[in-house]
Amino acid sequence: MKAHSQFTTATRHDQHGRWPQAESVDDFRHNLAIVQARIAAACQRVGRDPAAVRLLPVSKTKPESSLRLAYAAGCRMLGENKPQEAYGKWEAMQDLPDLQWSVIGHLQTNKAKLVARFATEFQALDSLRVAEALERRLQVEGRSLDVFVQINTSGEASKYGLPPEEAAAFVKALPAFSALRVRGLMTLALFSAEAAQVRQCFVRLRGLRDQLRQDAPAGICLDGLSMGMSGDYEMAVEEGATVVRVGQAIFGARAMPDSYYWPVAGECAAT
Ligand SMILES: *Cc1c(COP(=O)(O)O)cnc(C)c1O
């Protein structure tokens, strides 16, 4: 696939914090339909099949009542940034056994135990220490986990993820972890209203994936590209995203600043 820089799709980062709260099942249905339609339109612009793009609704900071509305509107997998918060929600919603959880935020080894217990998917793998901790706990639980390797495509020191140049060696070490099913790469784009710079992050992730795929170890699948959020998912789809992680455009704006999730240089995030 070539770069689609001829498209003028803008980011919606300037709209940040202005999405209305979803307060009913109908609100969720409406928001989900809009996002799905925009994904389909983006696919059409570049000749992709919309069925190849999975929408992962992100429910972080939202209360259980809101997650239940999303479930009633049809959501069967939810993304959460913080393992502790996700675990608490999973515990509280045991009456919905077909609701699955994707942990999309940074993991410390001491929280691997939680994630191994309930998550179906972990999208922020960026160290062998975390891979080892997850593997050990998953063996104990008799479970396996779908994982995405997080790559820092923005060059921002404040963002988590492996530098692209370390990805090849990292991927070569992954077959040692039999409970981890590698599905692809994940990234957080530059948070910017400069569409061209945001798009560059997505192009970079796709290029890295194509390059790594050429000599990936047996059993390691790198087809997946998890990229794009409320402000930039259409552009991510144009550039090949197979998973988009969308929170505010479905649930409504969050009160918490994003620096709470992604430490900003010079700041120390609460964990
Ligand atoms: C919160 C979050 C998202 C979704 O962001 P929105 O602006 O709510 O769409 C996507 N990815 C990660 C890693 C997140 O923490």
The ligand as an ORCA input file, in Angstrom:
! r2SCAN-3c Opt
* xyz 0 1
  C      -7.572      6.762     25.777
  C      -6.844      6.021     24.731
  C      -7.326      5.953     23.423
  C      -8.633      6.600     22.988
  O      -8.523      7.989     23.020
  P      -9.828      8.872     22.624
  O      -9.304     10.234     22.460
  O     -10.746      8.747     23.770
  O     -10.389      8.271     21.405
  C      -6.595      5.238     22.487
  N      -5.448      4.625     22.813
  C      -4.939      4.661     24.063
  C      -3.672      3.951     24.366
  C      -5.626      5.342     25.065
  O      -5.132      5.381     26.310
*
